[in-house]
Amino acid sequence: MGGAPALARLAPTAEDANAGEAALAPERREELQRLIAAHRPSRLARLPEGFRRRVGATHVAGKYHFTTQPFLLEGAARLLELGTRLGKFWLIPRDLERSYPFHHRWERHDSLVSLARSEPFAQLLALPFETLLFEAHAPVEEAWKTPGRSASFYEAVTAEFYELTAHLYRTCRDRAVTIILQHWEGDWLLRGTGQSWDPPPADWRAQCERMQRWLAARQAGVARARREHGGGARCRVAHAAEVNRVADAWRGIPTMTRAVLPDVELDLVSYSAYDGLADGFTLWRGLEEIRRHARTGPLFGPGAVYVGEIGLPENEQPERIAERWDDWLGALLAAEVPYIVQWELFCNELNPRIAPPPRPPVKDPAQLRGFWLVKPDGTLSQTGRYFHELWQRAG
């Protein structure tokens, strides 16, 4: 997001690539930390061009609301009001009641394009976002992990993403908007949520190959629709895969980054970055680990890695919140990642120490973990104030 000189100075050296978990030479580490510090938003006289379309937040599964609008649209409107022009949403037919539970009776949808045509999502697509990201999982692809899937299975996945992408081009072709279709945290999809793979199962390589084939089928559908429907369009639709256990590779554990990404070409790669949040330096090293192994195509070019999820629970980690965000964004701006997506607008996680758990809609901020821009009492969180001020500056 900064200028070209910043990117060149942050280019990984051979020492970086071979360092693994070991510490870099002190002078190299100090050089990188100085560069990250110089890109902290609090130290920039001017925020990078396009900041509001590159930096935004997610809206899904919040435990509270403030209006009688359909919850999907209430959150979208609040994001725009806060100042961002980037929103991330869930486009998952089998998860609608959990994702957007308030003030809308969802009909059954068996395909992504059917859901995208539904009234709330049709209204969302018409709002003045400049970047839209969708977690897109279709019923037809749910069994991708099953061994021995036939060619017809992958053809059906490709057709699903072709139809959705074609619809998005028809709907948004006259608007300058980038739409990215991605999946949820890929290392957990591959292993099973919370599974360490230390040691990995005996068939882990075969599991990685099945993931490669699944991702290639999704990418093929998006790319074909873009070729056939994208000519002359102001919008663009892209496909991304998401990794989330990047640092495990430094401990010898197989990761999606090293075992899947090198063998499938994608438009972009998303990093759900919770394992990189010790500091900005660790976050930067996670990005470079992904860039060394990802194969991203010509739409965004080599090294097209963005941060699709990053956040902290303020009720559990109340110290130095603005300072930590400033450090993380310093690393991400210095590394020129194209998009940064904060988790999230309204908190989606209940406080695990409260029993029995409260029933939504929750009114008391103490009953939640604190992944939020806006608290259930209507006030901005510390994270919310930090981002709101940046979006106002950029505006």
C-alpha positions in Angstrom: 0.0 0.0 0.0 2.9 2.3 0.4 5.3 3.3 -2.4 7.4 0.9 -4.5 10.6 1.6 -2.5 8.9 0.2 0.7 8.1 -3.1 -1.1 11.6 -3.4 -2.4 13.2 -2.8 1.0 10.9 -5.4 2.5 11.7 -8.1 -0.1 12.8 -11.3 1.7 16.5 -12.1 1.6 17.9 -15.6 1.4 18.5 -15.4 5.1 14.8 -14.7 5.7 13.8 -17.7 3.6 16.1 -20.1 5.4 15.6 -18.8 8.9 12.5 -20.8 9.8 11.7 -20.2 13.4 15.3 -19.0 14.2 15.9 -15.4 14.8 17.2 -13.2 12.0 20.5 -11.4 12.4 19.9 -8.5 14.7 20.7 -5.9 12.1 18.2 -7.4 9.7 15.5 -7.6 12.3 16.1 -4.0 13.3 15.9 -2.8 9.7 12.5 -4.5 9.3 11.2 -3.2 12.6 12.2 0.3 11.6 10.4 0.0 8.3 7.3 -1.4 10.0 7.3 1.4 12.6 7.6 4.0 9.8 4.4 2.7 8.2 2.3 2.8 11.3 -0.8 4.8 10.5 -0.2 7.1 13.5 3.1 8.1 12.0 2.0 8.6 8.4 1.2 12.2 7.4 -1.1 10.8 4.7 -2.7 7.3 4.5 -2.1 5.3 1.4 -4.3 5.8 -1.6 -7.4 3.7 -1.6 -7.2 3.1 2.1 -11.0 2.9 2.6 -11.5 0.3 -0.2 -8.5 -1.7 1.1 -9.2 -1.8 4.8 -12.6 -2.9 6.2 -14.3 -5.4 8.4 -16.5 -8.5 8.5 -20.2 -8.7 9.3 -21.5 -12.2 10.2 -23.1 -14.0 13.1 -23.2 -11.0 15.5 -25.0 -11.6 18.8 -26.9 -8.3 18.8 -28.6 -5.7 16.5 -29.9 -2.1 16.7 -32.5 -1.8 14.0 -35.4 -3.8 12.4 -33.6 -4.0 9.1 -32.5 -7.5 7.9 -29.4 -8.2 9.9 -27.2 -8.5 6.7 -28.2 -5.1 5.5 -28.0 -3.4 9.0 -24.4 -4.4 9.3 -23.6 -3.4 5.7 -25.1 0.0 6.4 -23.1 0.4 9.6 -19.9 -0.4 7.9 -20.5 2.3 5.3 -21.5 4.7 8.0 -18.2 4.1 9.9 -16.3 5.1 6.7 -15.0 1.9 5.1 -15.8 0.8 1.6 -14.7 -2.8 2.1 -17.1 -5.3 3.6 -16.8 -9.1 4.1 -19.9 -11.3 4.3 -20.9 -14.9 4.4 -22.5 -16.4 1.2 -23.3 -19.9 2.5 -26.7 -21.3 1.8 -26.6 -23.9 4.6 -25.6 -21.4 7.3 -28.0 -18.5 6.8 -29.8 -18.6 10.2 -26.6 -18.5 12.1 -24.9 -15.9 9.8 -27.7 -13.4 9.6 -30.3 -14.3 12.2 -32.3 -11.2 12.8 -35.3 -9.7 11.0 -35.4 -11.8 7.9 -37.0 -15.2 7.2 -34.6 -17.0 4.9 -35.9 -19.3 2.2 -34.0 -22.4 1.2 -31.2 -22.0 -1.3 -29.4 -24.9 -2.9 -26.8 -22.9 -4.9 -24.6 -19.8 -4.5 -26.2 -18.0 -7.4 -29.7 -18.6 -5.9 -28.6 -17.0 -2.7 -26.9 -14.1 -4.4 -30.2 -13.4 -6.2 -32.2 -13.3 -3.0 -33.5 -9.9 -1.9 -31.1 -9.1 0.9 -28.0 -10.1 -1.1 -29.3 -8.3 -4.2 -29.6 -5.1 -2.1 -26.2 -5.7 -0.6 -24.6 -5.8 -4.1 -26.2 -2.5 -4.9 -24.6 -0.7 -2.0 -21.6 1.6 -2.6 -18.9 -0.8 -1.5 -15.8 -0.8 -3.6 -14.6 -4.1 -2.3 -16.8 -7.1 -1.4 -15.5 -10.3 0.0 -17.7 -13.4 0.4 -17.0 -16.6 2.2 -18.6 -18.8 -0.4 -19.3 -22.5 0.3 -21.9 -24.3 -1.8 -23.8 -27.4 -0.9 -22.5 -29.2 -4.1 -18.9 -29.0 -2.8 -19.4 -30.1 0.8 -17.9 -33.6 0.2 -14.6 -32.4 -1.3 -12.6 -34.2 1.4 -14.0 -37.6 0.5 -11.5 -39.9 -1.3 -12.3 -41.0 -4.8 -14.4 -38.2 -6.0 -15.2 -38.5 -9.7 -14.5 -35.9 -12.4 -18.2 -35.0 -12.4 -17.9 -33.8 -8.8 -15.2 -31.3 -9.7 -17.1 -30.3 -12.9 -20.1 -29.5 -10.7 -18.0 -27.3 -8.4 -16.6 -25.5 -11.4 -20.1 -24.9 -12.8 -21.3 -23.6 -9.4 -18.6 -20.9 -9.3 -19.0 -20.2 -13.0 -22.7 -19.4 -12.5 -22.1 -17.2 -9.5 -19.3 -15.3 -11.1 -21.3 -14.8 -14.3 -24.2 -13.5 -12.2 -21.9 -11.0 -10.4 -20.6 -9.7 -13.7 -24.1 -9.2 -15.1 -25.2 -7.5 -11.9 -22.2 -5.3 -11.1 -20.6 -4.7 -14.5 -21.1 -1.0 -14.5 -19.6 -0.4 -11.1 -16.0 -0.1 -10.1 -16.1 -2.9 -7.5 -13.8 -5.8 -6.7 -15.6 -9.0 -5.5 -13.5 -11.8 -4.0 -14.9 -15.3 -3.4 -13.0 -17.2 -0.8 -13.3 -20.2 1.6 -13.0 -20.3 5.3 -9.7 -21.0 7.2 -8.1 -23.7 5.0 -5.7 -25.4 7.5 -8.7 -26.1 9.7 -10.7 -27.3 6.7 -7.9 -29.6 5.8 -7.1 -31.0 9.2 -10.3 -30.5 11.1 -10.8 -27.5 13.4 -8.3 -27.4 16.1 -6.3 -30.4 15.0 -2.6 -30.0 15.3 -1.2 -32.4 12.7 1.7 -33.0 15.1 2.2 -35.7 13.9 0.1 -35.6 10.8 -2.1 -38.5 9.7 -0.5 -41.1 7.4 -2.6 -39.9 4.4 -1.9 -36.2 4.8 -0.3 -35.8 1.4 -3.4 -37.4 -0.3 -5.6 -35.0 1.7 -3.6 -32.0 0.4 -3.9 -33.3 -3.2 -7.7 -33.4 -2.8 -7.7 -29.9 -1.5 -5.6 -28.8 -4.5 -8.1 -30.3 -6.9 -11.0 -28.8 -5.1 -9.5 -25.3 -5.2 -8.5 -25.7 -8.8 -12.2 -26.5 -9.6 -13.4 -23.4 -7.9 -10.7 -21.2 -9.6 -11.6 -22.7 -13.0 -15.2 -21.6 -12.7 -14.4 -18.1 -11.7 -11.7 -17.7 -14.3 -13.9 -19.0 -17.2 -16.8 -16.7 -16.2 -14.4 -13.8 -16.0 -13.1 -14.5 -19.5 -16.6 -14.9 -21.0 -18.4 -12.1 -19.1 -15.8 -9.7 -17.9 -15.0 -8.0 -21.1 -15.8 -4.3 -20.8 -16.9 -4.6 -17.2 -15.8 -2.1 -14.6 -16.1 -4.7 -11.9 -13.8 -7.7 -11.4 -14.5 -11.0 -9.7 -11.6 -13.0 -8.2 -11.1 -16.3 -6.3 -8.9 -16.7 -3.2 -7.9 -19.6 -0.9 -7.3 -18.9 2.8 -4.6 -20.2 5.0 -4.5 -19.9 8.8 -1.8 -22.0 10.4 1.2 -20.5 8.7 3.7 -20.5 11.5 3.3 -24.3 12.1 5.6 -24.9 9.2 8.5 -23.4 11.2 8.0 -26.3 13.7 8.0 -29.0 11.0 4.2 -29.4 10.8 2.7 -29.8 7.3 0.7 -26.7 6.4 -1.6 -25.7 3.6 0.8 -22.9 2.7 3.6 -25.3 1.9 1.8 -28.5 0.9 -1.2 -27.1 -1.1 -0.5 -23.6 -2.4 2.6 -24.4 -4.6 0.6 -26.8 -6.8 -2.5 -24.7 -7.6 -2.7 -21.3 -9.3 -5.1 -18.8 -7.6 -6.0 -15.2 -8.1 -5.1 -14.4 -4.5 -4.4 -16.0 -1.1 -6.0 -14.8 2.1 -4.3 -15.0 5.5 -6.4 -15.5 8.6 -3.6 -14.1 10.7 -4.1 -15.0 14.3 -0.9 -17.0 14.5 1.0 -13.9 13.5 -0.2 -11.4 16.1 2.7 -11.5 18.5 3.9 -8.3 16.9 4.2 -6.6 13.5 7.4 -8.3 12.8 5.9 -11.8 13.3 2.9 -10.8 11.1 5.3 -9.7 8.3 7.2 -13.0 8.5 3.9 -14.9 8.1 3.1 -12.9 5.0 6.5 -13.6 3.5 6.1 -17.3 4.3 2.9 -17.4 2.2 4.4 -15.3 -0.6 7.3 -17.8 -1.0 4.9 -20.7 -1.7 1.8 -19.2 -3.3 1.2 -19.2 -7.1 -1.0 -16.2 -7.8 -2.0 -15.4 -11.4 -1.9 -12.3 -13.6 -5.1 -10.6 -12.3 -3.2 -9.4 -9.2 0.3 -10.6 -10.0 2.9 -12.5 -8.0 2.7 -12.4 -4.2 -1.0 -11.4 -4.1 -1.6 -12.1 -0.4 -4.2 -10.2 1.7 -5.3 -10.5 5.3 -8.8 -11.8 5.3 -9.2 -12.0 9.1 -7.4 -10.2 11.9 -8.8 -9.3 15.3 -8.5 -9.4 19.1 -11.1 -9.9 21.9 -11.0 -6.7 23.8 -12.7 -8.1 26.9 -9.9 -10.6 27.2 -6.9 -8.5 26.0 -7.8 -4.9 27.1 -4.2 -3.6 27.1 -2.5 -1.6 24.4 -5.3 -2.1 21.9 -4.7 0.9 19.6 -1.0 0.5 19.8 -1.2 -3.2 18.8 -3.4 -2.3 15.8 -1.0 0.4 14.8 1.9 -2.1 14.9 0.0 -4.7 12.8 -1.2 -2.2 10.3 2.4 -0.8 10.0 3.5 -4.3 9.0 0.7 -4.7 6.5 1.1 -1.3 4.9 4.8 -1.8 4.6 4.2 -5.2 3.0 1.7 -3.6 0.6 -1.0 -6.2 1.1 -4.0 -5.3 -1.1 -6.7 -5.8 1.5 -7.0 -5.9 5.3 -10.2 -7.2 7.0 -10.8 -6.6 10.7 -12.8 -9.3 12.7 -15.5 -8.0 13.1 -18.3 -5.4 13.2 -20.6 -6.9 15.9 -19.0 -9.5 18.2 -20.0 -13.1 17.3 -18.6 -14.9 20.4 -20.1 -15.2 23.8 -18.1 -14.9 27.0 -17.2 -18.6 27.7 -17.0 -17.9 31.5 -20.7 -17.1 31.7 -23.1 -20.1 32.4 -25.7 -20.6 31.2 -24.8 -18.7 28.1 -26.9 -15.6 27.4 -29.5 -15.8 24.6 -29.1 -13.3 21.8 -29.7 -10.5 21.3 -27.1 -9.7 23.9 -27.3 -6.2 25.6 -24.4 -6.4 28.0 -20.8 -6.0 26.5 -19.4 -8.1 29.4 -21.3 -11.1 28.1 -19.1 -11.2 24.9 -15.5 -11.8 24.1 -15.1 -8.4 22.4 -14.3 -9.0 18.7 -16.1 -5.8 17.7 -16.1 -2.3 16.2 -19.5 -1.5 17.8 -20.5 -2.8 21.2 -24.0 -4.0 22.1 -24.6 -0.8 24.0 -24.1 1.2 20.8 -20.7 2.7 21.6 -17.6 2.2 19.6 -15.0 -0.1 21.0 -11.3 0.9 21.2 -10.8 -1.0 17.9 -13.8 0.8 16.5 -12.5 4.2 17.4 -9.1 3.4 16.0 -10.5 2.3 12.6 -13.2 5.0 12.4 -10.6 7.7 12.8 -8.5 6.2 10.1 -11.4 5.9 7.7 -12.3 9.5 8.4 -8.7 10.6 7.7 -8.7 8.7 4.5 -12.0 10.1 3.4 
